[in-house]
Amino acid sequence: MENIDNVSVMARVKEPYSVWRKILKMSKESNKPVRSFSILDVPDAVALRVVFSARKLTPDEPDATTQRREREMCYYVLELCTRNWPETSDSRFKDYVKNPKENGYQSLHYSSRKRWRGT
């Protein structure tokens, strides 16, 4: 953690309206009735968000070097997540670090499934 300037780990639960919209979309795409889906079918109903910035290792370290280290740390955090929440047949991964959006947005999106109390 000595290379991290600051870090924030947050959990978020998708809002009911967003869950409902996602289920409607899944129903339409699969031609299955809405009632055949539950919140357990929504891959990102619960999410973990990790936001951090790297500390410069020396005062004169170029910004590009710090940013490169931040990108490498992103993939390390992804590795930690995949160890705790292994990939499943319906896991998804989006790499906006390697392929940033046009507006500059960069992040990694990984989804997996975890059993909760037997469900």
Biopython code that builds the backbone (N, CA, C, O; Angstrom):
import numpy as np
from Bio.PDB.StructureBuilder import StructureBuilder

atoms = [
    (1, "MET", "N", (0.816, -1.205, 0.000)),
    (1, "MET", "CA", (0.000, 0.000, 0.000)),
    (1, "MET", "C", (0.858, 1.266, 0.000)),
    (1, "MET", "O", (0.331, 2.373, -0.109)),
    (2, "GLU", "N", (2.166, 1.105, 0.121)),
    (2, "GLU", "CA", (3.027, 2.290, 0.141)),
    (2, "GLU", "C", (3.068, 2.986, -1.210)),
    (2, "GLU", "O", (3.478, 4.144, -1.291)),
    (3, "ASN", "N", (2.648, 2.299, -2.280)),
    (3, "ASN", "CA", (2.624, 2.922, -3.606)),
    (3, "ASN", "C", (1.287, 3.583, -3.929)),
    (3, "ASN", "O", (1.116, 4.164, -5.001)),
    (4, "ILE", "N", (0.345, 3.492, -2.997)),
    (4, "ILE", "CA", (-0.992, 4.060, -3.205)),
    (4, "ILE", "C", (-1.089, 5.393, -2.474)),
    (4, "ILE", "O", (-0.782, 5.485, -1.285)),
    (5, "ASP", "N", (-1.519, 6.421, -3.195)),
    (5, "ASP", "CA", (-1.706, 7.735, -2.582)),
    (5, "ASP", "C", (-3.020, 7.769, -1.808)),
    (5, "ASP", "O", (-3.057, 8.193, -0.653)),
    (6, "ASN", "N", (-4.106, 7.318, -2.454)),
    (6, "ASN", "CA", (-5.388, 7.179, -1.756)),
    (6, "ASN", "C", (-6.200, 6.086, -2.429)),
    (6, "ASN", "O", (-6.020, 5.785, -3.609)),
    (7, "VAL", "N", (-7.093, 5.504, -1.651)),
    (7, "VAL", "CA", (-7.925, 4.430, -2.159)),
    (7, "VAL", "C", (-9.310, 4.519, -1.532)),
    (7, "VAL", "O", (-9.466, 4.918, -0.378)),
    (8, "SER", "N", (-10.297, 4.143, -2.308)),
    (8, "SER", "CA", (-11.675, 4.126, -1.834)),
    (8, "SER", "C", (-12.326, 2.846, -2.356)),
    (8, "SER", "O", (-12.276, 2.564, -3.554)),
    (9, "VAL", "N", (-12.929, 2.082, -1.467)),
    (9, "VAL", "CA", (-13.647, 0.868, -1.852)),
    (9, "VAL", "C", (-15.093, 1.057, -1.417)),
    (9, "VAL", "O", (-15.379, 1.272, -0.239)),
    (10, "MET", "N", (-15.994, 0.974, -2.382)),
    (10, "MET", "CA", (-17.410, 1.192, -2.104)),
    (10, "MET", "C", (-18.233, 0.056, -2.686)),
    (10, "MET", "O", (-17.905, -0.480, -3.745)),
    (11, "ALA", "N", (-19.278, -0.301, -2.007)),
    (11, "ALA", "CA", (-20.241, -1.255, -2.545)),
    (11, "ALA", "C", (-21.470, -0.456, -2.952)),
    (11, "ALA", "O", (-21.831, 0.526, -2.303)),
    (12, "ARG", "N", (-22.097, -0.884, -4.018)),
    (12, "ARG", "CA", (-23.337, -0.225, -4.403)),
    (12, "ARG", "C", (-24.345, -1.285, -4.818)),
    (12, "ARG", "O", (-23.995, -2.303, -5.416)),
    (13, "VAL", "N", (-25.577, -1.028, -4.493)),
    (13, "VAL", "CA", (-26.683, -1.884, -4.880)),
    (13, "VAL", "C", (-27.478, -1.119, -5.923)),
    (13, "VAL", "O", (-27.838, 0.040, -5.716)),
    (14, "LYS", "N", (-27.746, -1.764, -7.030)),
    (14, "LYS", "CA", (-28.479, -1.121, -8.124)),
    (14, "LYS", "C", (-29.851, -0.676, -7.627)),
    (14, "LYS", "O", (-30.522, -1.407, -6.899)),
    (15, "GLU", "N", (-30.253, 0.500, -8.015)),
    (15, "GLU", "CA", (-31.561, 1.044, -7.623)),
    (15, "GLU", "C", (-32.688, 0.168, -8.191)),
    (15, "GLU", "O", (-32.546, -0.388, -9.280)),
    (16, "PRO", "N", (-33.800, 0.042, -7.463)),
    (16, "PRO", "CA", (-34.904, -0.799, -7.940)),
    (16, "PRO", "C", (-35.363, -0.463, -9.359)),
    (16, "PRO", "O", (-35.642, -1.364, -10.150)),
    (17, "TYR", "N", (-35.442, 0.814, -9.679)),
    (17, "TYR", "CA", (-35.869, 1.208, -11.028)),
    (17, "TYR", "C", (-34.893, 0.677, -12.075)),
    (17, "TYR", "O", (-35.321, 0.215, -13.133)),
    (18, "SER", "N", (-33.585, 0.736, -11.797)),
    (18, "SER", "CA", (-32.571, 0.241, -12.735)),
    (18, "SER", "C", (-32.644, -1.273, -12.872)),
    (18, "SER", "O", (-32.454, -1.810, -13.963)),
    (19, "VAL", "N", (-32.921, -1.965, -11.762)),
    (19, "VAL", "CA", (-33.089, -3.424, -11.818)),
    (19, "VAL", "C", (-34.292, -3.755, -12.692)),
    (19, "VAL", "O", (-34.224, -4.650, -13.535)),
    (20, "TRP", "N", (-35.373, -3.047, -12.494)),
    (20, "TRP", "CA", (-36.592, -3.274, -13.269)),
    (20, "TRP", "C", (-36.327, -3.051, -14.758)),
    (20, "TRP", "O", (-36.740, -3.864, -15.585)),
    (21, "ARG", "N", (-35.643, -1.962, -15.106)),
    (21, "ARG", "CA", (-35.318, -1.678, -16.512)),
    (21, "ARG", "C", (-34.435, -2.772, -17.106)),
    (21, "ARG", "O", (-34.627, -3.174, -18.253)),
    (22, "LYS", "N", (-33.472, -3.250, -16.326)),
    (22, "LYS", "CA", (-32.569, -4.297, -16.806)),
    (22, "LYS", "C", (-33.348, -5.595, -17.042)),
    (22, "LYS", "O", (-33.119, -6.291, -18.031)),
    (23, "ILE", "N", (-34.266, -5.915, -16.129)),
    (23, "ILE", "CA", (-35.074, -7.128, -16.291)),
    (23, "ILE", "C", (-35.981, -7.008, -17.517)),
    (23, "ILE", "O", (-36.151, -7.981, -18.252)),
    (24, "LEU", "N", (-36.560, -5.838, -17.747)),
    (24, "LEU", "CA", (-37.367, -5.632, -18.954)),
    (24, "LEU", "C", (-36.529, -5.867, -20.208)),
    (24, "LEU", "O", (-36.983, -6.506, -21.157)),
    (25, "LYS", "N", (-35.314, -5.351, -20.204)),
    (25, "LYS", "CA", (-34.417, -5.520, -21.349)),
    (25, "LYS", "C", (-34.064, -6.989, -21.552)),
    (25, "LYS", "O", (-34.061, -7.480, -22.681)),
    (26, "MET", "N", (-33.765, -7.695, -20.452)),
    (26, "MET", "CA", (-33.429, -9.114, -20.538)),
    (26, "MET", "C", (-34.618, -9.918, -21.053)),
    (26, "MET", "O", (-34.452, -10.856, -21.833)),
    (27, "SER", "N", (-35.807, -9.549, -20.616)),
    (27, "SER", "CA", (-37.023, -10.226, -21.058)),
    (27, "SER", "C", (-37.220, -10.044, -22.559)),
    (27, "SER", "O", (-37.527, -10.993, -23.281)),
    (28, "LYS", "N", (-37.040, -8.823, -23.006)),
    (28, "LYS", "CA", (-37.227, -8.512, -24.431)),
    (28, "LYS", "C", (-36.196, -9.252, -25.288)),
    (28, "LYS", "O", (-36.533, -9.797, -26.339)),
    (29, "GLU", "N", (-34.941, -9.267, -24.836)),
    (29, "GLU", "CA", (-33.872, -9.907, -25.605)),
    (29, "GLU", "C", (-34.016, -11.426, -25.657)),
    (29, "GLU", "O", (-33.602, -12.054, -26.632)),
    (30, "SER", "N", (-34.599, -12.019, -24.616)),
    (30, "SER", "CA", (-34.696, -13.479, -24.554)),
    (30, "SER", "C", (-36.071, -14.023, -24.939)),
    (30, "SER", "O", (-36.250, -15.235, -25.064)),
    (31, "ASN", "N", (-37.033, -13.134, -25.123)),
    (31, "ASN", "CA", (-38.418, -13.540, -25.397)),
    (31, "ASN", "C", (-39.006, -14.386, -24.275)),
    (31, "ASN", "O", (-39.858, -15.244, -24.508)),
    (32, "LYS", "N", (-38.538, -14.133, -23.051)),
    (32, "LYS", "CA", (-39.089, -14.808, -21.879)),
    (32, "LYS", "C", (-39.932, -13.813, -21.103)),
    (32, "LYS", "O", (-39.667, -12.612, -21.159)),
    (33, "PRO", "N", (-40.944, -14.282, -20.379)),
    (33, "PRO", "CA", (-41.770, -13.354, -19.604)),
    (33, "PRO", "C", (-40.964, -12.677, -18.490)),
    (33, "PRO", "O", (-40.038, -13.265, -17.931)),
    (34, "VAL", "N", (-41.329, -11.453, -18.185)),
    (34, "VAL", "CA", (-40.644, -10.682, -17.149)),
    (34, "VAL", "C", (-40.636, -11.448, -15.833)),
    (34, "VAL", "O", (-39.641, -11.436, -15.109)),
    (35, "ARG", "N", (-41.742, -12.113, -15.526)),
    (35, "ARG", "CA", (-41.854, -12.826, -14.245)),
    (35, "ARG", "C", (-40.893, -14.015, -14.122)),
    (35, "ARG", "O", (-40.739, -14.578, -13.039)),
    (36, "SER", "N", (-40.261, -14.390, -15.213)),
    (36, "SER", "CA", (-39.311, -15.506, -15.136)),
    (36, "SER", "C", (-37.935, -15.054, -14.646)),
    (36, "SER", "O", (-37.047, -15.884, -14.454)),
    (37, "PHE", "N", (-37.751, -13.749, -14.443)),
    (37, "PHE", "CA", (-36.476, -13.208, -13.982)),
    (37, "PHE", "C", (-36.581, -12.728, -12.537)),
    (37, "PHE", "O", (-37.653, -12.368, -12.052)),
    (38, "SER", "N", (-35.438, -12.736, -11.874)),
    (38, "SER", "CA", (-35.366, -12.180, -10.522)),
    (38, "SER", "C", (-34.129, -11.298, -10.438)),
    (38, "SER", "O", (-33.342, -11.219, -11.381)),
    (39, "ILE", "N", (-33.970, -10.648, -9.319)),
    (39, "ILE", "CA", (-32.797, -9.792, -9.126)),
    (39, "ILE", "C", (-31.502, -10.604, -9.221)),
    (39, "ILE", "O", (-30.451, -10.051, -9.544)),
    (40, "LEU", "N", (-31.569, -11.904, -8.943)),
    (40, "LEU", "CA", (-30.384, -12.758, -9.042)),
    (40, "LEU", "C", (-29.919, -12.932, -10.487)),
    (40, "LEU", "O", (-28.786, -13.347, -10.731)),
    (41, "ASP", "N", (-30.786, -12.618, -11.435)),
    (41, "ASP", "CA", (-30.423, -12.713, -12.854)),
    (41, "ASP", "C", (-29.731, -11.448, -13.365)),
    (41, "ASP", "O", (-29.174, -11.451, -14.463)),
    (42, "VAL", "N", (-29.761, -10.395, -12.600)),
    (42, "VAL", "CA", (-29.146, -9.119, -13.004)),
    (42, "VAL", "C", (-27.674, -9.167, -12.599)),
    (42, "VAL", "O", (-27.360, -9.168, -11.408)),
    (43, "PRO", "N", (-26.767, -9.206, -13.584)),
    (43, "PRO", "CA", (-25.356, -9.431, -13.267)),
    (43, "PRO", "C", (-24.696, -8.348, -12.428)),
    (43, "PRO", "O", (-23.733, -8.627, -11.715)),
    (44, "ASP", "N", (-25.188, -7.137, -12.497)),
    (44, "ASP", "CA", (-24.545, -6.062, -11.722)),
    (44, "ASP", "C", (-25.486, -5.471, -10.677)),
    (44, "ASP", "O", (-25.427, -4.276, -10.386)),
    (45, "ALA", "N", (-26.356, -6.311, -10.115)),
    (45, "ALA", "CA", (-27.277, -5.827, -9.087)),
    (45, "ALA", "C", (-26.509, -5.325, -7.866)),
    (45, "ALA", "O", (-26.927, -4.372, -7.207)),
    (46, "VAL", "N", (-25.396, -5.966, -7.575)),
    (46, "VAL", "CA", (-24.508, -5.535, -6.498)),
    (46, "VAL", "C", (-23.134, -5.355, -7.115)),
    (46, "VAL", "O", (-22.666, -6.220, -7.855)),
    (47, "ALA", "N", (-22.493, -4.256, -6.822)),
    (47, "ALA", "CA", (-21.182, -3.988, -7.417)),
    (47, "ALA", "C", (-20.208, -3.482, -6.368)),
    (47, "ALA", "O", (-20.592, -2.884, -5.363)),
    (48, "LEU", "N", (-18.969, -3.736, -6.629)),
    (48, "LEU", "CA", (-17.878, -3.253, -5.803)),
    (48, "LEU", "C", (-17.077, -2.285, -6.649)),
    (48, "LEU", "O", (-16.671, -2.619, -7.762)),
    (49, "ARG", "N", (-16.847, -1.099, -6.134)),
    (49, "ARG", "CA", (-16.099, -0.076, -6.878)),
    (49, "ARG", "C", (-14.828, 0.239, -6.106)),
    (49, "ARG", "O", (-14.875, 0.590, -4.927)),
    (50, "VAL", "N", (-13.695, 0.109, -6.780)),
    (50, "VAL", "CA", (-12.394, 0.426, -6.193)),
    (50, "VAL", "C", (-11.800, 1.583, -6.991)),
    (50, "VAL", "O", (-11.580, 1.468, -8.197)),
    (51, "VAL", "N", (-11.545, 2.692, -6.313)),
    (51, "VAL", "CA", (-10.958, 3.870, -6.950)),
    (51, "VAL", "C", (-9.678, 4.201, -6.191)),
    (51, "VAL", "O", (-9.675, 4.273, -4.963)),
    (52, "PHE", "N", (-8.600, 4.401, -6.930)),
    (52, "PHE", "CA", (-7.326, 4.700, -6.267)),
    (52, "PHE", "C", (-6.455, 5.563, -7.164)),
    (52, "PHE", "O", (-6.713, 5.714, -8.358)),
    (53, "SER", "N", (-5.431, 6.116, -6.565)),
    (53, "SER", "CA", (-4.403, 6.828, -7.340)),
    (53, "SER", "C", (-3.048, 6.421, -6.776)),
    (53, "SER", "O", (-2.884, 6.225, -5.572)),
    (54, "ALA", "N", (-2.088, 6.300, -7.679)),
    (54, "ALA", "CA", (-0.740, 5.882, -7.284)),
    (54, "ALA", "C", (0.042, 7.077, -6.766)),
    (54, "ALA", "O", (-0.164, 8.215, -7.189)),
    (55, "ARG", "N", (0.933, 6.789, -5.853)),
    (55, "ARG", "CA", (1.846, 7.796, -5.319)),
    (55, "ARG", "C", (3.085, 7.827, -6.205)),
    (55, "ARG", "O", (3.559, 6.786, -6.660)),
    (56, "LYS", "N", (3.600, 9.014, -6.444)),
    (56, "LYS", "CA", (4.865, 9.125, -7.168)),
    (56, "LYS", "C", (5.964, 8.535, -6.290)),
    (56, "LYS", "O", (6.038, 8.823, -5.096)),
    (57, "LEU", "N", (6.814, 7.710, -6.890)),
    (57, "LEU", "CA", (7.874, 7.073, -6.119)),
    (57, "LEU", "C", (9.032, 8.035, -5.842)),
    (57, "LEU", "O", (9.774, 7.867, -4.875)),
    (58, "THR", "N", (9.172, 9.032, -6.694)),
    (58, "THR", "CA", (10.148, 10.110, -6.476)),
    (58, "THR", "C", (9.476, 11.416, -6.848)),
    (58, "THR", "O", (8.564, 11.418, -7.675)),
    (59, "PRO", "N", (9.898, 12.525, -6.262)),
    (59, "PRO", "CA", (9.259, 13.808, -6.570)),
    (59, "PRO", "C", (9.313, 14.185, -8.052)),
    (59, "PRO", "O", (8.417, 14.861, -8.558)),
    (60, "ASP", "N", (10.358, 13.751, -8.738)),
    (60, "ASP", "CA", (10.500, 14.132, -10.151)),
    (60, "ASP", "C", (10.020, 13.033, -11.116)),
    (60, "ASP", "O", (10.309, 13.090, -12.311)),
    (61, "GLU", "N", (9.294, 12.042, -10.603)),
    (61, "GLU", "CA", (8.780, 10.975, -11.465)),
    (61, "GLU", "C", (7.819, 11.563, -12.498)),
    (61, "GLU", "O", (6.913, 12.312, -12.132)),
    (62, "PRO", "N", (7.995, 11.242, -13.769)),
    (62, "PRO", "CA", (7.077, 11.755, -14.802)),
    (62, "PRO", "C", (5.651, 11.255, -14.584)),
    (62, "PRO", "O", (5.442, 10.129, -14.133)),
    (63, "ASP", "N", (4.682, 12.093, -14.906)),
    (63, "ASP", "CA", (3.270, 11.704, -14.765)),
    (63, "ASP", "C", (2.968, 10.432, -15.550)),
    (63, "ASP", "O", (2.198, 9.589, -15.089)),
    (64, "ALA", "N", (3.566, 10.283, -16.731)),
    (64, "ALA", "CA", (3.311, 9.106, -17.571)),
    (64, "ALA", "C", (3.716, 7.818, -16.846)),
    (64, "ALA", "O", (3.052, 6.793, -16.997)),
    (65, "THR", "N", (4.790, 7.862, -16.066)),
    (65, "THR", "CA", (5.242, 6.693, -15.316)),
    (65, "THR", "C", (4.248, 6.350, -14.214)),
    (65, "THR", "O", (3.919, 5.182, -14.007)),
    (66, "THR", "N", (3.773, 7.369, -13.511)),
    (66, "THR", "CA", (2.780, 7.159, -12.452)),
    (66, "THR", "C", (1.494, 6.585, -13.056)),
    (66, "THR", "O", (0.907, 5.656, -12.502)),
    (67, "GLN", "N", (1.068, 7.129, -14.168)),
    (67, "GLN", "CA", (-0.162, 6.663, -14.810)),
    (67, "GLN", "C", (-0.024, 5.223, -15.304)),
    (67, "GLN", "O", (-0.975, 4.445, -15.235)),
    (68, "ARG", "N", (1.157, 4.873, -15.798)),
    (68, "ARG", "CA", (1.395, 3.497, -16.237)),
    (68, "ARG", "C", (1.288, 2.533, -15.042)),
    (68, "ARG", "O", (0.724, 1.445, -15.158)),
    (69, "ARG", "N", (1.831, 2.946, -13.910)),
    (69, "ARG", "CA", (1.748, 2.125, -12.702)),
    (69, "ARG", "C", (0.286, 1.997, -12.246)),
    (69, "ARG", "O", (-0.130, 0.932, -11.792)),
    (70, "GLU", "N", (-0.478, 3.068, -12.365)),
    (70, "GLU", "CA", (-1.901, 3.002, -12.013)),
    (70, "GLU", "C", (-2.629, 1.981, -12.885)),
    (70, "GLU", "O", (-3.447, 1.209, -12.385)),
    (71, "ARG", "N", (-2.339, 1.973, -14.178)),
    (71, "ARG", "CA", (-2.976, 1.003, -15.074)),
    (71, "ARG", "C", (-2.613, -0.422, -14.667)),
    (71, "ARG", "O", (-3.469, -1.307, -14.648)),
    (72, "GLU", "N", (-1.328, -0.640, -14.337)),
    (72, "GLU", "CA", (-0.902, -1.973, -13.907)),
    (72, "GLU", "C", (-1.606, -2.376, -12.612)),
    (72, "GLU", "O", (-1.965, -3.540, -12.431)),
    (73, "MET", "N", (-1.801, -1.411, -11.715)),
    (73, "MET", "CA", (-2.502, -1.696, -10.454)),
    (73, "MET", "C", (-3.958, -2.072, -10.710)),
    (73, "MET", "O", (-4.520, -2.898, -9.991)),
    (74, "CYS", "N", (-4.571, -1.475, -11.727)),
    (74, "CYS", "CA", (-5.953, -1.825, -12.079)),
    (74, "CYS", "C", (-6.055, -3.314, -12.381)),
    (74, "CYS", "O", (-6.973, -3.987, -11.912)),
    (75, "TYR", "N", (-5.119, -3.820, -13.159)),
    (75, "TYR", "CA", (-5.155, -5.233, -13.526)),
    (75, "TYR", "C", (-4.830, -6.128, -12.328)),
    (75, "TYR", "O", (-5.294, -7.266, -12.260)),
    (76, "TYR", "N", (-4.050, -5.627, -11.404)),
    (76, "TYR", "CA", (-3.770, -6.383, -10.180)),
    (76, "TYR", "C", (-5.043, -6.482, -9.329)),
    (76, "TYR", "O", (-5.352, -7.547, -8.795)),
    (77, "VAL", "N", (-5.776, -5.378, -9.206)),
    (77, "VAL", "CA", (-7.047, -5.406, -8.467)),
    (77, "VAL", "C", (-8.015, -6.362, -9.158)),
    (77, "VAL", "O", (-8.730, -7.105, -8.486)),
    (78, "LEU", "N", (-8.048, -6.355, -10.483)),
    (78, "LEU", "CA", (-8.885, -7.298, -11.226)),
    (78, "LEU", "C", (-8.492, -8.737, -10.890)),
    (78, "LEU", "O", (-9.359, -9.586, -10.684)),
    (79, "GLU", "N", (-7.192, -9.009, -10.834)),
    (79, "GLU", "CA", (-6.719, -10.357, -10.483)),
    (79, "GLU", "C", (-7.196, -10.757, -9.089)),
    (79, "GLU", "O", (-7.612, -11.897, -8.881)),
    (80, "LEU", "N", (-7.140, -9.831, -8.136)),
    (80, "LEU", "CA", (-7.628, -10.118, -6.786)),
    (80, "LEU", "C", (-9.120, -10.444, -6.814)),
    (80, "LEU", "O", (-9.574, -11.357, -6.126)),
    (81, "CYS", "N", (-9.873, -9.698, -7.607)),
    (81, "CYS", "CA", (-11.321, -9.948, -7.710)),
    (81, "CYS", "C", (-11.596, -11.317, -8.313)),
    (81, "CYS", "O", (-12.459, -12.047, -7.827)),
    (82, "THR", "N", (-10.867, -11.671, -9.375)),
    (82, "THR", "CA", (-11.126, -12.971, -10.016)),
    (82, "THR", "C", (-10.716, -14.133, -9.116)),
    (82, "THR", "O", (-11.252, -15.233, -9.244)),
    (83, "ARG", "N", (-9.780, -13.901, -8.215)),
    (83, "ARG", "CA", (-9.428, -14.953, -7.250)),
    (83, "ARG", "C", (-10.566, -15.177, -6.255)),
    (83, "ARG", "O", (-10.865, -16.314, -5.890)),
    (84, "ASN", "N", (-11.200, -14.083, -5.820)),
    (84, "ASN", "CA", (-12.275, -14.177, -4.825)),
    (84, "ASN", "C", (-13.625, -14.500, -5.444)),
    (84, "ASN", "O", (-14.446, -15.183, -4.832)),
    (85, "TRP", "N", (-13.854, -14.016, -6.642)),
    (85, "TRP", "CA", (-15.105, -14.249, -7.364)),
    (85, "TRP", "C", (-14.743, -14.795, -8.735)),
    (85, "TRP", "O", (-14.669, -14.040, -9.705)),
    (86, "PRO", "N", (-14.513, -16.115, -8.827)),
    (86, "PRO", "CA", (-14.041, -16.708, -10.083)),
    (86, "PRO", "C", (-15.014, -16.501, -11.242)),
    (86, "PRO", "O", (-16.210, -16.278, -11.055)),
    (87, "GLU", "N", (-14.452, -16.585, -12.440)),
    (87, "GLU", "CA", (-15.266, -16.469, -13.649)),
    (87, "GLU", "C", (-16.264, -17.616, -13.706)),
    (87, "GLU", "O", (-15.995, -18.728, -13.251)),
    (88, "THR", "N", (-17.409, -17.314, -14.271)),
    (88, "THR", "CA", (-18.444, -18.323, -14.494)),
    (88, "THR", "C", (-18.795, -18.294, -15.971)),
    (88, "THR", "O", (-18.243, -17.495, -16.727)),
    (89, "SER", "N", (-19.699, -19.149, -16.379)),
    (89, "SER", "CA", (-20.056, -19.214, -17.802)),
    (89, "SER", "C", (-20.673, -17.905, -18.300)),
    (89, "SER", "O", (-20.620, -17.611, -19.494)),
    (90, "ASP", "N", (-21.253, -17.124, -17.396)),
    (90, "ASP", "CA", (-21.867, -15.865, -17.822)),
    (90, "ASP", "C", (-21.107, -14.637, -17.312)),
    (90, "ASP", "O", (-21.661, -13.539, -17.260)),
    (91, "SER", "N", (-19.838, -14.825, -16.936)),
    (91, "SER", "CA", (-19.023, -13.681, -16.508)),
    (91, "SER", "C", (-18.828, -12.725, -17.684)),
    (91, "SER", "O", (-18.804, -13.127, -18.847)),
    (92, "ARG", "N", (-18.690, -11.449, -17.336)),
    (92, "ARG", "CA", (-18.451, -10.437, -18.364)),
    (92, "ARG", "C", (-17.246, -9.605, -17.961)),
    (92, "ARG", "O", (-16.965, -9.433, -16.774)),
    (93, "PHE", "N", (-16.539, -9.091, -18.953)),
    (93, "PHE", "CA", (-15.386, -8.248, -18.709)),
    (93, "PHE", "C", (-15.335, -7.166, -19.773)),
    (93, "PHE", "O", (-15.403, -7.452, -20.968)),
    (94, "LYS", "N", (-15.214, -5.919, -19.329)),
    (94, "LYS", "CA", (-15.055, -4.778, -20.239)),
    (94, "LYS", "C", (-13.810, -4.033, -19.818)),
    (94, "LYS", "O", (-13.658, -3.672, -18.651)),
    (95, "ASP", "N", (-12.920, -3.802, -20.761)),
    (95, "ASP", "CA", (-11.646, -3.152, -20.477)),
    (95, "ASP", "C", (-11.623, -1.736, -21.044)),
    (95, "ASP", "O", (-11.268, -1.518, -22.202)),
    (96, "TYR", "N", (-12.010, -0.779, -20.197)),
    (96, "TYR", "CA", (-11.961, 0.626, -20.598)),
    (96, "TYR", "C", (-10.644, 1.278, -20.185)),
    (96, "TYR", "O", (-10.474, 2.487, -20.344)),
    (97, "VAL", "N", (-9.712, 0.485, -19.656)),
    (97, "VAL", "CA", (-8.364, 0.992, -19.393)),
    (97, "VAL", "C", (-7.561, 0.874, -20.684)),
    (97, "VAL", "O", (-6.928, 1.831, -21.130)),
    (98, "LYS", "N", (-7.599, -0.304, -21.265)),
    (98, "LYS", "CA", (-6.892, -0.533, -22.530)),
    (98, "LYS", "C", (-7.580, 0.198, -23.673)),
    (98, "LYS", "O", (-6.923, 0.687, -24.592)),
    (99, "ASN", "N", (-8.907, 0.271, -23.614)),
    (99, "ASN", "CA", (-9.712, 0.912, -24.669)),
    (99, "ASN", "C", (-10.612, 1.976, -24.038)),
    (99, "ASN", "O", (-11.807, 1.740, -23.863)),
    (100, "PRO", "N", (-10.054, 3.150, -23.691)),
    (100, "PRO", "CA", (-10.868, 4.184, -23.033)),
    (100, "PRO", "C", (-12.025, 4.652, -23.919)),
    (100, "PRO", "O", (-11.953, 4.603, -25.147)),
    (101, "LYS", "N", (-13.074, 5.099, -23.268)),
    (101, "LYS", "CA", (-14.190, 5.685, -24.014)),
    (101, "LYS", "C", (-13.746, 7.021, -24.614)),
    (101, "LYS", "O", (-12.723, 7.576, -24.213)),
    (102, "GLU", "N", (-14.506, 7.526, -25.559)),
    (102, "GLU", "CA", (-14.143, 8.776, -26.235)),
    (102, "GLU", "C", (-14.000, 9.946, -25.271)),
    (102, "GLU", "O", (-13.209, 10.858, -25.513)),
    (103, "ASN", "N", (-14.763, 9.925, -24.176)),
    (103, "ASN", "CA", (-14.715, 11.032, -23.219)),
    (103, "ASN", "C", (-13.564, 10.897, -22.213)),
    (103, "ASN", "O", (-13.444, 11.714, -21.300)),
    (104, "GLY", "N", (-12.708, 9.856, -22.378)),
    (104, "GLY", "CA", (-11.563, 9.668, -21.499)),
    (104, "GLY", "C", (-11.815, 8.722, -20.331)),
    (104, "GLY", "O", (-10.896, 8.425, -19.568)),
    (105, "TYR", "N", (-13.043, 8.249, -20.184)),
    (105, "TYR", "CA", (-13.401, 7.337, -19.090)),
    (105, "TYR", "C", (-12.552, 6.081, -19.164)),
    (105, "TYR", "O", (-12.449, 5.451, -20.216)),
    (106, "GLN", "N", (-11.937, 5.718, -18.031)),
    (106, "GLN", "CA", (-11.139, 4.507, -17.953)),
    (106, "GLN", "C", (-11.528, 3.700, -16.724)),
    (106, "GLN", "O", (-11.563, 4.234, -15.615)),
    (107, "SER", "N", (-11.818, 2.429, -16.911)),
    (107, "SER", "CA", (-12.100, 1.532, -15.795)),
    (107, "SER", "C", (-12.131, 0.110, -16.310)),
    (107, "SER", "O", (-12.130, -0.132, -17.517)),
    (108, "LEU", "N", (-12.159, -0.819, -15.383)),
    (108, "LEU", "CA", (-12.346, -2.225, -15.700)),
    (108, "LEU", "C", (-13.684, -2.643, -15.125)),
    (108, "LEU", "O", (-13.992, -2.327, -13.976)),
    (109, "HIS", "N", (-14.479, -3.345, -15.905)),
    (109, "HIS", "CA", (-15.760, -3.865, -15.439)),
    (109, "HIS", "C", (-15.674, -5.382, -15.506)),
    (109, "HIS", "O", (-15.422, -5.951, -16.569)),
    (110, "TYR", "N", (-15.884, -6.029, -14.379)),
    (110, "TYR", "CA", (-15.851, -7.490, -14.314)),
    (110, "TYR", "C", (-17.084, -7.941, -13.558)),
    (110, "TYR", "O", (-17.391, -7.406, -12.492)),
    (111, "SER", "N", (-17.791, -8.914, -14.095)),
    (111, "SER", "CA", (-18.945, -9.438, -13.366)),
    (111, "SER", "C", (-18.810, -10.947, -13.231)),
    (111, "SER", "O", (-18.327, -11.642, -14.125)),
    (112, "SER", "N", (-19.252, -11.417, -12.086)),
    (112, "SER", "CA", (-19.233, -12.835, -11.782)),
    (112, "SER", "C", (-20.464, -13.122, -10.936)),
    (112, "SER", "O", (-21.260, -12.225, -10.656)),
    (113, "ARG", "N", (-20.609, -14.338, -10.545)),
    (113, "ARG", "CA", (-21.721, -14.696, -9.668)),
    (113, "ARG", "C", (-21.161, -15.222, -8.365)),
    (113, "ARG", "O", (-20.106, -15.854, -8.327)),
    (114, "LYS", "N", (-21.882, -14.951, -7.311)),
    (114, "LYS", "CA", (-21.501, -15.439, -5.983)),
    (114, "LYS", "C", (-22.746, -15.975, -5.322)),
    (114, "LYS", "O", (-23.796, -15.333, -5.358)),
    (115, "ARG", "N", (-22.644, -17.129, -4.726)),
    (115, "ARG", "CA", (-23.791, -17.689, -4.013)),
    (115, "ARG", "C", (-23.977, -16.945, -2.706)),
    (115, "ARG", "O", (-23.015, -16.698, -1.978)),
    (116, "TRP", "N", (-25.197, -16.596, -2.416)),
    (116, "TRP", "CA", (-25.535, -15.901, -1.165)),
    (116, "TRP", "C", (-26.557, -16.752, -0.439)),
    (116, "TRP", "O", (-27.685, -16.912, -0.907)),
    (117, "ARG", "N", (-26.173, -17.289, 0.685)),
    (117, "ARG", "CA", (-27.070, -18.062, 1.538)),
    (117, "ARG", "C", (-27.814, -19.139, 0.754)),
    (117, "ARG", "O", (-29.019, -19.330, 0.920)),
    (118, "GLY", "N", (-27.078, -19.833, -0.097)),
    (118, "GLY", "CA", (-27.647, -20.964, -0.810)),
    (118, "GLY", "C", (-28.404, -20.652, -2.074)),
    (118, "GLY", "O", (-28.927, -21.563, -2.716)),
    (119, "THR", "N", (-28.481, -19.371, -2.459)),
    (119, "THR", "CA", (-29.234, -19.044, -3.678)),
    (119, "THR", "C", (-28.295, -18.813, -4.826)),
    (119, "THR", "O", (-28.739, -18.527, -5.938)),
]
sb = StructureBuilder()
sb.init_structure("model")
sb.init_model(0)
sb.init_chain("A")
sb.init_seg("    ")
for serial, (resi, resn, name, xyz) in enumerate(atoms, 1):
    if name == "N":
        sb.init_residue(resn, " ", resi, " ")
    sb.init_atom(name, np.array(xyz, "f"), 0.0, 1.0, " ", f" {name:<3s}", serial, name[0])
structure = sb.get_structure()
